[in-house]
């Protein structure tokens, strides 16, 4: 959590941290200026594009406001995702679980 707060302060004036989650591998990349920055890192490390989803994390918020499912990389008609959000509730749930598993909330 402290790392998220630090990155949010340095990049987006305490508001948010951009992140990309690999729902297959259970990993997340954070800290890029754009979601495509994190996406590139994960692709270089062997992730499959099909499994990568962009989110925004708001470290100063709690509950449902902590994660925002909004990124241009989420536009994928081939996966029946026609918005910048994550339309499939099961994928959103996977993302949420991965984020909370990786973020130390203490």
C-alpha positions in Angstrom: 0.0 0.0 0.0 2.8 2.4 0.8 4.4 1.8 -2.6 1.0 2.6 -4.3 0.7 5.8 -2.3 4.2 6.8 -3.1 3.7 6.2 -6.8 0.3 8.0 -6.8 1.9 11.0 -5.3 4.8 11.1 -7.7 2.8 10.5 -10.8 -0.8 11.7 -10.5 -0.8 14.1 -7.5 -2.1 11.6 -4.9 -4.9 10.4 -7.1 -4.2 7.1 -8.7 -1.8 4.4 -9.9 -2.2 2.8 -13.3 -1.9 -0.9 -13.3 -2.2 -3.9 -15.5 -3.2 -7.3 -14.1 -2.5 -10.7 -15.7 -5.6 -12.7 -14.6 -3.9 -16.0 -15.6 -0.6 -15.6 -13.8 -1.9 -13.6 -10.9 0.6 -10.8 -11.3 0.3 -7.0 -11.6 2.5 -4.3 -13.1 2.2 -0.8 -11.7 3.6 2.7 -12.1 3.5 3.5 -15.8 2.3 6.7 -17.2 -0.1 4.8 -19.5 -1.5 1.3 -19.2 0.4 0.3 -22.3 3.6 0.8 -20.4 2.7 -1.9 -17.8 1.2 -4.0 -20.6 4.5 -4.0 -22.4 6.4 -5.1 -19.3 4.1 -8.0 -18.7 4.2 -9.0 -22.4 8.0 -9.0 -22.3 7.8 -11.3 -19.2 5.7 -13.8 -21.1 2.2 -12.8 -20.4 -0.5 -13.4 -23.0 -2.4 -10.3 -24.2 -5.7 -12.1 -23.8 -5.1 -12.2 -20.0 -4.1 -8.5 -19.5 -6.5 -6.0 -18.1 -5.9 -2.3 -17.3 -7.2 -0.7 -14.0 -6.6 2.3 -11.9 -5.9 2.0 -8.2 -6.9 4.8 -5.8 -4.7 4.2 -2.7 -6.5 6.7 -0.6 -10.0 5.2 -1.2 -11.6 2.1 0.3 -14.0 -0.6 -0.8 -15.3 -0.5 -4.3 -13.7 2.9 -5.0 -10.2 1.4 -4.6 -10.2 -0.2 -8.1 -11.5 1.5 -11.2 -11.8 -0.8 -14.2 -11.0 1.7 -17.0 -8.4 1.5 -19.7 -8.1 1.8 -23.4 -6.3 -1.6 -23.5 -9.6 -3.2 -22.3 -11.3 -2.4 -25.6 -11.4 -5.9 -27.2 -14.2 -6.8 -29.4 -12.6 -10.2 -30.0 -13.2 -11.0 -26.3 -16.7 -9.4 -26.4 -15.4 -6.5 -24.2 -16.8 -3.4 -26.0 -15.9 -0.8 -23.4 -12.9 0.6 -21.6 -14.2 -1.2 -18.5 -14.1 -4.9 -17.8 -17.6 -6.1 -18.8 -17.3 -9.7 -17.6 -18.1 -9.9 -13.8 -15.9 -13.0 -13.5 -12.9 -11.3 -14.9 -13.5 -8.2 -12.6 -13.7 -10.6 -9.6 -10.4 -12.2 -10.6 -8.8 -8.8 -11.0 -10.1 -7.7 -7.6 -8.8 -10.9 -5.9 -5.3 -10.6 -7.5 -5.0 -6.9 -6.4 -6.0 -7.6 -2.8 -3.7 -10.6 -2.7 -0.8 -8.4 -3.8 -1.5 -5.2 -1.8 -0.4 -5.2 1.8 -3.3 -3.5 3.5 -1.6 -3.0 6.9 
